[in-house]
């Protein structure tokens, strides 16, 4: 019996040795035999870590199915071109900003969960982390100072009162501003920087300098040049508004009103579009406010569910309203639109079923790029969409507010097998990419703007809207005081 026990122990030892050898061989095969594929899988899972590689496959850039390893597609003629849709971030993002550096278009964004800043090259999808300062659970981010500063907002519990507080912080990125010598030359290490902008390259992941802003800001807007910030805070008399210079931190109170529910948009001349916060069953109003003269100029009035998006100068304002539970899009212009027999209209409707929040103005202040829902879902809009209880599936269009022509750009279901609910859209500096957040999951995407547009009448995916007979007559908005 004793020799049988010894033999059994011997076979157990042999089995364990063989088992461990197989594990080691399997691990070696996984690491070296699978090679590039293993690395790609890891990068796909942990995209946009701290990588600073210029290779899109090493930086964790997310490419849709059907693209080549270089992030490019081949068209029907076999010519390699950029994919129509590219995922720029697979995590939830808060705010994106388009900039150009060294002649190359980039986009920067904030990761919601950590507050870290990232940058993506729009030409090839290569991305890298810029900051490592952690501020958990960022709700909203608004960029300023040429993309080198960002206003971060989050909801936090006050340790003393136990109440929820809206915390707002100004974060300054660790930017290496390019310098010139006495002869005006740029150092070799900074030669890739775009000297037309303060934005420049980052040598490594750095710390974000955090500066506190007032608590419980209910709404804010950054000026188009990124230097000034207008914000609103509720008080006993309604709401007060102030402008802060983000370079000097000088602050000036400029607005006081008994009505507290406003959505602001600061314009390039320092004036501010103030639109009442919307509900599909309540008439809304929009004004242009001049902080210097304290004058209010009425823009758009008495529109249920009113939301607005002005150009940077405010020369035109895109607005959305709810008519009989249908979303209708219109345009306001202070200079007016020519009508029949010399009649001038200050408002007109356009045949695109969408919300202003799904559009972005091009630099000419005339054309827009938009995500548009093909069928208007039943329900109160925009209320249910804001609340996250209603989601859209958008196709992509361009709109000319001079001619009212709309042109079809792309259907993501066909191009990428994806459904997008577009929100927070912006346009790249060269206007070749439409950048947006997918409201369905909070991820960041870009769409390559086609060079050849398809007229709306030639596509079968024309967005639904009211018939011309059902649209309200466009009337010039009057100027006056608040309702």
Secondary structure, DSSP 8 states (H G I E B T S, - for coil): -HHHHHHHHHHHHHHHHHHHHHHHHHHHIIIIISTHHHHHHHHHHT-SSS---SSTTTTT-EE-TT--TTSEEE-TTS-EEE-SEEEEESS-EEEEEEEEETTEEEEEEEETTT--EEEEETTT--EEE-B--------EEEEEGGGTEEEEEEEEE-TTT--EEEEEEEEE-------B-TTS-B-GGGTTS-TTSS----SS-B--EEEE--TTEEEEEE-TTSSEEEEEEEETTEEEEEEEETTT--EEEEEEES---EEEEE-TTS-EEEEE--BTTBEEEEEEEETTTTEEEEEEEEEET-EEEE-TT-SEEEEEEEETTEEEEEEEEEEEEE-GGG-EEEEEEES----GGGEEE-TTSSEEEEEEESS--SS-TTHHHHTTS----EEEEEEETTT--EEEEE-HHHHHS----EEEEEE-TTS-EEEEEETTTTEEEEEE--SS-EEGGG-S-------GGGS------------
